[in-house]
Amino acid sequence: MNNQTAAPDTVDDRPAAPRSWSVGTLTYSPWQLGLLFFWLLFGDFAWSMKDRSIAPVAQNVLMMFRASSLMQSIFLVSLPAAVGLIIGPVISFSSDRHRGRLGRRIPYLIATTPIAVLAMIGLGFSPAIGRYLHHALSSPHGGSNEIILISFGLFWSLFEISTVAANAVFGALVNDVVPQQFLGRFYGLFRALSLIAAIVFNKFLIGYAKTHYSLLFIGVGLIYGIGVSLMIATVKEGKYPLVVTSDAEHYRGLWGQARLYLKECFSNRYYVWVTFALVVSALAFLPVNTFSQPYAVSLHFSLKTYGNYLAETYAISLCLTFGLGYLADRFHPLRLGIASMAIYGLVAIAGGVYSADARFFPVVFVAHGVLSGVFFTGTASLGQRLFPKLRYAQFASAAGMAGAVASMIFAPVVGKYLDFTGHLYRLTFLMDGALAVFAVALLLMVYSKFIALGGDQAYVAPS
């Protein structure tokens, strides 16, 4: 008989350690992480209202005052690209190295937000200003469109300068304060709010773009100013280590800093391939996105009907956003980008064949919008996953700079070609399809290099 007494099971009464997540010197409890997401997304909704509404209203104003397709492409694509080429790298490089009481990103948002608001209010009044100047300086008979477009262009330039400067640091702020394991899901929510803003604008407001464009510009400007101001007042940055450069004396001065920027961003072939792939991927959607509104008008769709198609597109995309964010965290945004771009290429080529028929245009247009949304949502965190974290803004701006050069050249070529062909807009789908095929090849090249650098488990961004 066994006289040994079994020891009672022990119970650990110690409370479980609270869950927390860290990024840099910042640590969040579940409640704090929720608050961070809330305020970032609050600001993002205001940001998205600006992004989703200002360009369509601006394009409508340009069409009202008889701007050509070439001029539209210059205003809506080439000018922003040119501004981005100059301003984006400077702001990004500077913010990566800035160390201040408010952080390294937020001071730039504080500086640019009021400028953007004033520019949007100016856009609302620019036709009235143009008419006043025309009557004050010349005969009231004819010729006012040119002065109106000049007035509009001045405020549009100011708007783009402030927007490009803010864009250069906004994504970097997210990268600095959101833990990496949540980036895909955050950008899924980010995209969801952007789509909600797009649905609201295209379903309920775009129909007023001809009659109430001034109120739309001013209203969106105020929403943007309030929303972004509240965000930057509540989101706090952490502390950052200094960015130390070897041979710092060799890179003193403006020209030295420019050489350092180019050396760090483009001396490694891997980052050149990443940048090339990102640029071509963005260009794959440019022709249709730039000229879809005049395309719809040429097929005798009203702006309200066009807005309804966009709203349907965004509603479908909205249902996909969080799932795509989860898939990006689970399977990596690079894989998601390759798959979605390949499918998009097939759809775009089909669109070039069938979209000239007004019966098929809505189907192809909605498919274009949904699939381009799948790509942008699925790859939203791709730069954060591939570029060095401490210098993310700098490398992201380098990709943006390359994209700006490409867009600045490509958009007017597309616009001029459409003018030459008598506005044969279905060709924009064929252009998109060809670029999508090229983009898939480049993304596959990046993927092979990503695997060679350690892949999902061991990837470290090359220094």
C-alpha positions as CSV (number, residue, x, y, z in Angstrom):
1,M,0.0,0.0,0.0
2,N,1.4,3.4,-1.0
3,N,1.3,5.7,2.0
4,Q,2.6,8.7,0.1
5,T,0.1,11.6,-0.1
6,A,-0.2,13.3,-3.4
7,A,0.7,17.0,-3.3
8,P,-2.2,19.2,-3.9
9,D,-2.2,21.1,-7.2
10,T,-0.7,24.6,-6.8
11,V,-2.6,27.6,-7.9
12,D,-0.7,30.8,-9.0
13,D,-2.7,33.6,-7.4
14,R,-0.5,36.3,-8.9
15,P,-2.3,38.7,-11.2
16,A,-1.5,38.3,-14.9
17,A,0.8,41.1,-16.2
18,P,-1.3,43.6,-18.1
19,R,-1.0,43.4,-21.9
20,S,1.0,46.2,-23.4
21,W,2.6,47.1,-26.8
22,S,5.6,49.2,-27.5
23,V,7.1,51.2,-30.3
24,G,10.3,53.0,-29.6
25,T,10.1,54.6,-26.2
26,L,6.3,54.6,-26.2
27,T,4.3,51.8,-24.4
28,Y,0.5,51.4,-24.6
29,S,-2.0,49.6,-22.5
30,P,-5.1,48.4,-24.5
31,W,-7.0,51.5,-23.4
32,Q,-4.1,53.8,-24.4
33,L,-3.8,52.1,-27.8
34,G,-7.5,52.5,-28.3
35,L,-7.2,56.2,-27.6
36,L,-4.2,56.5,-30.0
37,F,-6.2,54.9,-32.8
38,F,-9.2,57.1,-32.1
39,W,-7.4,60.4,-32.3
40,L,-5.3,59.3,-35.3
41,L,-8.4,58.2,-37.1
42,F,-10.3,61.3,-36.1
43,G,-7.6,63.4,-37.8
44,D,-7.5,61.0,-40.7
45,F,-11.2,61.5,-41.4
46,A,-10.7,65.2,-41.7
47,W,-7.6,64.5,-43.8
48,S,-9.6,62.1,-46.0
49,M,-12.4,64.6,-46.6
50,K,-9.7,66.9,-48.0
51,D,-8.2,64.3,-50.2
52,R,-11.5,62.9,-51.4
53,S,-13.2,66.1,-52.2
54,I,-10.8,68.9,-53.1
55,A,-9.4,67.4,-56.3
56,P,-12.8,66.4,-57.9
57,V,-14.3,69.8,-57.1
58,A,-11.1,71.5,-58.5
59,Q,-11.4,69.4,-61.7
60,N,-15.0,70.4,-62.1
61,V,-14.0,74.1,-61.7
62,L,-11.3,73.7,-64.3
63,M,-13.8,72.1,-66.7
64,M,-16.3,74.9,-66.0
65,F,-13.7,77.5,-67.0
66,R,-12.7,75.5,-70.1
67,A,-9.3,74.2,-69.1
68,S,-7.9,71.6,-71.6
69,S,-7.1,68.0,-70.7
70,L,-3.4,69.0,-70.8
71,M,-4.1,71.9,-68.3
72,Q,-6.1,69.6,-66.1
73,S,-3.3,67.1,-65.9
74,I,-0.8,69.8,-65.1
75,F,-2.9,71.2,-62.3
76,L,-4.1,67.9,-60.8
77,V,-1.0,65.7,-61.3
78,S,2.2,67.5,-62.5
79,L,2.0,70.5,-60.2
80,P,1.6,68.4,-57.1
81,A,4.3,66.1,-58.3
82,A,6.7,69.1,-59.0
83,V,6.0,70.5,-55.5
84,G,6.5,67.0,-54.0
85,L,9.8,66.7,-55.8
86,I,11.1,69.9,-54.1
87,I,9.3,70.0,-50.8
88,G,8.9,66.4,-49.9
89,P,12.5,65.3,-49.6
90,V,13.5,68.5,-47.6
91,I,10.7,68.1,-45.1
92,S,11.2,64.3,-44.7
93,F,15.0,64.5,-44.3
94,S,14.6,67.4,-41.8
95,S,11.9,65.7,-39.8
96,D,13.8,62.5,-39.4
97,R,16.7,64.4,-37.8
98,H,14.6,67.0,-35.9
99,R,14.5,66.6,-32.1
100,G,12.2,68.9,-30.2
101,R,9.8,69.2,-27.3
102,L,6.8,68.3,-29.4
103,G,8.5,65.5,-31.3
104,R,9.9,65.3,-34.8
105,R,6.7,65.2,-36.9
106,I,4.0,67.2,-35.1
107,P,5.8,70.6,-35.4
108,Y,5.6,70.3,-39.2
109,L,1.8,69.5,-39.0
110,I,1.3,72.5,-36.8
111,A,3.0,74.7,-39.3
112,T,1.2,73.4,-42.4
113,T,-2.3,73.0,-41.2
114,P,-3.3,76.8,-41.2
115,I,-1.7,77.3,-44.6
116,A,-3.8,74.4,-46.1
117,V,-7.0,75.9,-44.6
118,L,-6.3,79.4,-45.9
119,A,-5.5,77.9,-49.4
120,M,-8.8,76.0,-49.5
121,I,-10.8,79.1,-48.5
122,G,-8.9,80.9,-51.3
123,L,-9.9,78.3,-53.8
124,G,-13.5,78.9,-52.9
125,F,-13.2,82.6,-53.7
126,S,-10.8,82.3,-56.6
127,P,-13.4,82.5,-59.4
128,A,-14.8,85.7,-57.8
129,I,-11.3,87.1,-57.4
130,G,-10.6,86.3,-61.0
131,R,-13.8,88.0,-62.2
132,Y,-13.1,91.1,-60.1
133,L,-9.5,91.4,-61.4
134,H,-10.7,91.0,-65.0
135,H,-13.3,93.7,-64.6
136,A,-10.8,96.0,-62.8
137,L,-7.9,95.5,-65.3
138,S,-9.6,95.0,-68.7
139,S,-12.8,95.0,-70.7
140,P,-15.7,93.0,-69.2
141,H,-16.3,91.3,-72.5
142,G,-14.6,87.8,-72.8
143,G,-11.2,86.6,-71.6
144,S,-12.1,86.3,-67.9
145,N,-11.5,82.5,-67.9
146,E,-7.7,83.0,-68.2
147,I,-7.5,85.3,-65.1
148,I,-9.8,83.0,-63.1
149,L,-7.5,80.0,-63.9
150,I,-4.5,82.1,-62.9
151,S,-6.1,83.0,-59.6
152,F,-7.2,79.4,-59.1
153,G,-3.7,78.2,-59.9
154,L,-2.0,80.5,-57.3
155,F,-4.2,79.2,-54.5
156,W,-3.9,75.6,-55.8
157,S,-0.1,75.9,-55.6
158,L,-0.3,77.1,-52.0
159,F,-2.7,74.2,-51.2
160,E,-0.3,71.7,-52.8
161,I,2.7,73.0,-51.0
162,S,1.0,72.7,-47.6
163,T,-0.5,69.3,-48.5
164,V,2.8,67.8,-49.8
165,A,4.7,69.1,-46.7
166,A,2.0,67.5,-44.4
167,N,1.9,64.3,-46.3
168,A,5.7,63.9,-45.9
169,V,5.3,63.6,-42.2
170,F,1.8,62.2,-41.6
171,G,2.7,58.6,-42.6
172,A,5.9,58.9,-40.7
173,L,4.0,59.9,-37.6
174,V,1.9,56.8,-37.8
175,N,5.1,54.7,-38.3
176,D,6.6,56.3,-35.1
177,V,3.6,55.9,-32.8
178,V,1.7,52.7,-33.9
179,P,3.3,49.3,-32.9
180,Q,4.4,47.4,-36.1
181,Q,2.2,44.4,-35.4
182,F,-0.9,46.7,-35.8
183,L,0.2,48.7,-38.8
184,G,-1.8,46.6,-41.3
185,R,-5.0,46.7,-39.3
186,F,-4.5,50.4,-38.5
187,Y,-4.2,51.2,-42.2
188,G,-7.3,49.0,-42.8
189,L,-9.2,51.3,-40.4
190,F,-7.5,54.3,-41.9
191,R,-8.7,53.2,-45.4
192,A,-12.2,52.5,-44.0
193,L,-12.6,56.1,-42.8
194,S,-11.1,57.4,-46.1
195,L,-13.8,55.4,-47.9
196,I,-16.6,56.7,-45.7
197,A,-15.4,60.2,-46.4
198,A,-15.5,59.4,-50.1
199,I,-19.0,57.9,-49.9
200,V,-20.3,60.9,-48.1
201,F,-18.8,63.3,-50.6
202,N,-19.7,61.4,-53.8
203,K,-23.2,60.3,-52.7
204,F,-24.4,63.6,-51.2
205,L,-22.1,66.5,-52.2
206,I,-20.5,66.1,-55.6
207,G,-23.7,67.0,-57.3
208,Y,-23.3,70.5,-55.9
209,A,-19.8,70.9,-57.3
210,K,-21.0,73.2,-60.1
211,T,-23.4,75.4,-58.1
212,H,-21.8,75.5,-54.6
213,Y,-18.1,74.9,-55.2
214,S,-17.1,77.8,-53.0
215,L,-19.0,76.4,-50.0
216,L,-17.5,73.0,-50.6
217,F,-13.9,74.3,-50.6
218,I,-14.5,76.5,-47.5
219,G,-16.4,73.8,-45.6
220,V,-13.8,71.1,-46.2
221,G,-11.1,73.5,-45.3
222,L,-12.6,74.2,-41.9
223,I,-13.3,70.4,-41.3
224,Y,-9.6,69.7,-42.1
225,G,-8.3,72.5,-39.8
226,I,-10.4,71.4,-36.8
227,G,-9.9,67.6,-37.2
228,V,-6.1,67.8,-37.7
229,S,-5.6,70.4,-35.0
230,L,-7.4,68.1,-32.4
231,M,-5.3,65.1,-33.6
232,I,-2.0,66.9,-33.2
233,A,-3.1,68.2,-29.8
234,T,-3.7,64.7,-28.4
235,V,-1.2,62.4,-30.1
236,K,2.2,62.4,-28.3
237,E,5.5,61.3,-29.8
238,G,8.2,59.4,-28.0
239,K,12.0,60.1,-27.8
240,Y,14.2,59.3,-30.7
241,P,17.9,58.5,-30.8
242,L,20.0,60.9,-32.8
243,V,20.7,60.0,-36.4
244,V,24.5,59.8,-36.5
245,T,26.2,60.1,-39.9
246,S,29.8,58.9,-40.5
247,D,32.0,61.6,-42.0
248,A,29.4,64.2,-40.9
249,E,31.9,67.0,-41.8
250,H,31.9,65.8,-45.4
251,Y,28.1,66.5,-45.7
252,R,27.8,69.9,-44.2
253,G,25.7,72.6,-45.9
254,L,22.7,72.4,-48.2
255,W,24.6,70.7,-51.0
256,G,26.3,68.2,-48.6
257,Q,22.9,67.3,-47.1
258,A,21.5,66.8,-50.5
259,R,24.3,64.4,-51.4
260,L,23.9,62.6,-48.2
261,Y,20.2,62.2,-48.9
262,L,20.8,60.8,-52.4
263,K,23.6,58.5,-51.2
264,E,21.6,57.0,-48.4
265,C,18.4,56.5,-50.4
266,F,19.8,55.3,-53.8
267,S,23.2,53.8,-53.2
268,N,21.6,50.4,-52.2
269,R,20.2,48.6,-55.2
270,Y,17.5,46.9,-53.0
271,Y,15.9,50.3,-52.2
272,V,16.2,51.3,-55.9
273,W,14.1,48.2,-56.8
274,V,11.6,48.9,-54.0
275,T,11.2,52.6,-55.2
276,F,10.9,51.5,-58.8
277,A,8.2,49.0,-58.0
278,L,6.3,51.5,-55.8
279,V,6.4,54.2,-58.5
280,V,5.2,52.0,-61.4
281,S,2.5,50.6,-59.1
282,A,1.2,54.1,-58.4
283,L,1.4,55.0,-62.1
284,A,-0.7,52.0,-63.0
285,F,-3.8,53.7,-61.7
286,L,-3.0,57.3,-62.8
287,P,-4.6,57.5,-66.3
288,V,-8.1,56.3,-65.3
289,N,-8.1,58.1,-61.9
290,T,-7.1,61.4,-63.5
291,F,-9.6,61.3,-66.4
292,S,-12.5,59.2,-65.1
293,Q,-14.7,62.3,-64.4
294,P,-14.4,63.7,-68.0
295,Y,-14.8,60.2,-69.3
296,A,-18.1,59.7,-67.5
297,V,-19.3,63.1,-68.7
298,S,-18.3,62.2,-72.3
299,L,-20.6,59.2,-72.0
300,H,-23.4,61.6,-70.9
301,F,-23.4,60.6,-67.2
302,S,-24.3,63.4,-64.9
303,L,-21.9,64.3,-62.0
304,K,-24.5,63.0,-59.6
305,T,-24.6,59.6,-61.4
306,Y,-20.8,59.5,-61.6
307,G,-20.7,60.3,-57.8
308,N,-23.1,57.4,-57.2
309,Y,-20.8,55.0,-59.0
310,L,-17.9,56.2,-56.9
311,A,-20.0,55.8,-53.8
312,E,-20.8,52.2,-54.8
313,T,-17.1,51.6,-55.4
314,Y,-16.2,52.9,-52.0
315,A,-19.0,51.0,-50.2
316,I,-17.7,47.7,-51.6
317,S,-14.1,48.7,-50.7
318,L,-15.3,49.7,-47.2
319,C,-16.5,46.1,-46.6
320,L,-13.0,44.8,-47.5
321,T,-10.8,47.2,-45.5
322,F,-10.3,45.6,-42.1
323,G,-10.0,42.1,-43.7
324,L,-7.3,43.4,-46.0
325,G,-5.5,45.0,-43.1
326,Y,-5.6,41.7,-41.2
327,L,-4.3,39.8,-44.3
328,A,-1.5,42.4,-44.7
329,D,-0.4,41.7,-41.1
330,R,-0.8,38.0,-41.5
331,F,0.7,37.4,-45.0
332,H,2.7,40.5,-45.6
333,P,1.6,43.5,-47.8
334,L,4.1,42.6,-50.5
335,R,2.3,39.3,-51.3
336,L,-1.1,41.1,-51.2
337,G,0.2,43.7,-53.6
338,I,1.4,41.2,-56.1
339,A,-1.9,39.3,-56.2
340,S,-4.1,42.4,-56.4
341,M,-2.0,44.1,-59.0
342,A,-2.1,41.0,-61.2
343,I,-5.9,40.8,-61.0
344,Y,-6.2,44.5,-61.7
345,G,-4.1,44.2,-64.8
346,L,-6.5,41.7,-66.3
347,V,-9.5,43.9,-65.5
348,A,-7.9,47.1,-66.8
349,I,-7.2,45.4,-70.2
350,A,-10.8,44.2,-70.4
351,G,-11.9,47.8,-69.5
352,G,-10.0,49.1,-72.5
353,V,-12.0,46.8,-74.8
354,Y,-15.5,47.2,-73.3
355,S,-15.7,50.6,-71.4
356,A,-16.5,52.7,-74.5
357,D,-20.0,51.3,-74.3
358,A,-22.0,53.3,-71.7
359,R,-23.7,50.1,-70.5
360,F,-20.4,48.5,-69.5
361,F,-18.5,51.6,-68.3
362,P,-20.1,51.5,-64.8
363,V,-19.1,47.8,-64.3
364,V,-15.5,48.3,-65.4
365,F,-15.2,51.6,-63.5
366,V,-16.5,50.1,-60.3
367,A,-14.2,47.1,-60.7
368,H,-11.2,49.5,-61.3
369,G,-12.0,51.4,-58.2
370,V,-12.5,48.3,-56.0
371,L,-9.3,46.6,-57.2
372,S,-7.2,49.7,-56.9
373,G,-8.5,50.1,-53.4
374,V,-7.6,46.5,-52.6
375,F,-4.0,47.3,-53.7
376,F,-3.6,50.5,-51.8
377,T,-5.2,49.2,-48.7
378,G,-3.2,45.9,-48.8
379,T,0.1,47.7,-49.4
380,A,-0.5,50.8,-47.2
381,S,2.1,49.5,-44.6
382,L,4.6,48.2,-47.2
383,G,7.0,51.1,-46.9
384,Q,7.0,50.8,-43.1
385,R,7.8,47.1,-43.4
386,L,10.6,47.5,-45.9
387,F,12.3,50.8,-45.2
388,P,14.6,51.6,-42.2
389,K,12.4,52.6,-39.3
390,L,14.5,55.4,-37.9
391,R,14.8,57.0,-41.4
392,Y,11.4,56.0,-42.7
393,A,10.3,59.5,-43.8
394,Q,13.5,60.0,-45.7
395,F,13.2,56.8,-47.7
396,A,9.5,57.2,-48.2
397,S,10.1,60.7,-49.6
398,A,12.7,59.3,-52.0
399,A,10.1,57.0,-53.4
400,G,7.7,59.9,-53.5
401,M,10.3,62.1,-55.3
402,A,10.8,59.4,-57.9
403,G,7.0,59.1,-58.2
404,A,6.7,62.8,-58.6
405,V,9.2,62.9,-61.5
406,A,7.3,60.1,-63.2
407,S,3.9,61.6,-62.6
408,M,5.1,65.0,-63.6
409,I,6.2,63.7,-67.0
410,F,3.6,60.9,-67.5
411,A,0.4,62.8,-66.7
412,P,0.8,65.6,-69.3
413,V,1.8,63.0,-71.9
414,V,-1.5,61.2,-71.2
415,G,-3.5,64.4,-71.3
416,K,-1.8,65.6,-74.5
417,Y,-2.4,62.2,-76.1
418,L,-6.1,62.3,-75.1
419,D,-6.4,65.8,-76.7
420,F,-4.7,64.4,-79.8
421,T,-7.1,61.4,-80.1
422,G,-10.2,63.5,-79.6
423,H,-10.5,62.3,-76.0
424,L,-10.7,58.6,-76.6
425,Y,-10.8,58.0,-72.9
426,R,-11.1,54.2,-73.0
427,L,-7.3,54.2,-73.8
428,T,-6.7,55.1,-70.2
429,F,-7.7,51.6,-69.2
430,L,-5.3,50.0,-71.7
431,M,-2.5,52.2,-70.3
432,D,-3.4,51.1,-66.8
433,G,-3.4,47.5,-67.8
434,A,0.1,47.6,-69.5
435,L,1.6,49.4,-66.4
436,A,0.0,46.9,-64.1
437,V,1.7,44.0,-65.9
438,F,5.1,45.8,-65.5
439,A,4.4,46.5,-61.9
440,V,3.8,42.9,-61.1
441,A,7.1,42.0,-62.6
442,L,8.9,44.6,-60.4
443,L,7.0,43.6,-57.3
444,L,8.1,40.0,-57.9
445,M,11.7,41.1,-58.2
446,V,11.4,43.0,-54.8
447,Y,9.8,39.9,-53.3
448,S,12.7,37.7,-54.3
449,K,15.1,40.2,-52.6
450,F,12.9,40.4,-49.5
451,I,13.1,36.6,-49.1
452,A,16.9,36.7,-49.6
453,L,17.1,39.3,-46.8
454,G,15.4,37.0,-44.3
455,G,11.7,37.1,-45.3
456,D,8.9,37.2,-42.8
457,Q,10.8,35.9,-39.8
458,A,14.3,37.5,-40.0
459,Y,14.0,40.5,-42.3
460,V,16.1,43.5,-41.3
461,A,16.1,46.6,-43.5
462,P,19.6,47.0,-45.1
463,S,21.6,49.9,-43.7
